[in-house]
Amino acid sequence: MGTQTTQELQAIIKHLCNRVGLSQKSLARAIYIASQEYDDEDEIEIKRFEEKFKKALNRPTTAPQQLQGYLDVMRDITAIKKADMIVPQYHSTNVLDPELEKAMLEISKEITKKLID
């Protein structure tokens, strides 16, 4: 079923970053730390991830799945929870007719767009 585009996901992430008051670098660090299963915070790896994250938010060729993965991790970041920010998330139910499912996705996109503007 339909998914959000790279540009839409990049805009959502940038918007959330701005609303919470984090730089992209700070958000990248928080995502890296939140996504690690161990507490070994390797500064070199964190710096690499910060650069990778910043590039992912600007490249039109970034895979939407990668950006969606970042959004999934962002839901658990304390700064976003404290700011009472809602991270948009669309899940296909595979219960509705495909045309209705597509319409629901478009409604979701419009709501997100209005919240960002």
N, C-alpha and C positions, 0 to 999 in steps of 0.2 A: 504494500500500500504506500501512499505518498509519505514523503519525509520532508523535513525542512531543509532548505538549501544552505550551502556553506555561508553565504552572505547573511542570511537570516540568523543563523546560529552565532556567527561572529558578532553581529549587532547585539544580540541578547547578552552574550558574555561581556562585551564592552560596556553595555548599559548597566548590568549588575555590578560590574567593577566600579564604575563611576558612582553609582547610587550608594554603595557601601563605603566609598571613600578609600578604596585600595588602588594602588598602582598595579599595572599589569604584572610587574615583577613580583610584587607582594602576593598577588593572587596566585601566580605561578608557584611560588614557594609554598603557599598554603595547600594548593592542590597536590604538589609533589609530596609533601609531608603526610597529608591525609590519605594519599593513595599507597603509601608504603606500608607493608605488613610488619616491618621491624622498625625499631627506633634509631637505627644507625643513620644519622643525618650527614651524609657525605657532601660537604660544601661544594666540591667540584661538580658532582652530579646535579646538585640543586642549581648551580649556575648554568649548566648545560640545559637543564629543563626550562629555566627561565627564558633563555634565548629561543628554544624550540617553541615554547608557548607563545611568546610575542610574535614569532614568525607565523605560527598557525593562525593567529588572529588577523593577519594581514594578507596572507596568500589566498588568492581565489581558488587555488587548486587543493586546499586542505580538505581532506575527506570529512564529510558531515558526521560520520561515525566517530571520528576522533574528537570533534567538537562536542558531540553529544556525550561522549565519555567524560569530558571535562565538566560539563553541566551536571552529570550524575554525581561526580565527586563534590562539586560545589554545594550541593544540597546539604552536605554534612559539615561544611566549614562554619565554625562558630561565628565569625564576623557576619556572615550572611544570615544565619539563624537569629542573631541578636538584632539585626536591622529589620527583622520581620519581612525579609524579602522572599518572594515566591519565585522559585526557579521554574520556568515553564517546562512542561513535560507532556508530550503527546504519546499515547499508547494506542496502537491499533487493537481493537477488540476481536476482529474477525467474526463478529456476531452480526454486525450491520451489513446491509447491502453495500457493495463497493462504492456506489455513487453517493450514498449517504455518508459513508466513512470519509470520502473525499471532501464532502461539504463540511463535515465536522472539523476536518483538518484546516480548511480555509477559515472557518469561524475562529478557531484557535489562533491561527496566524494573525487575523485581524485584531483580536483582543490583545495579543502580545504587542503588535505594532502600535496600537493606541496607548498602551501602558508605557512603551518606550518613548513615544513622542510626548 
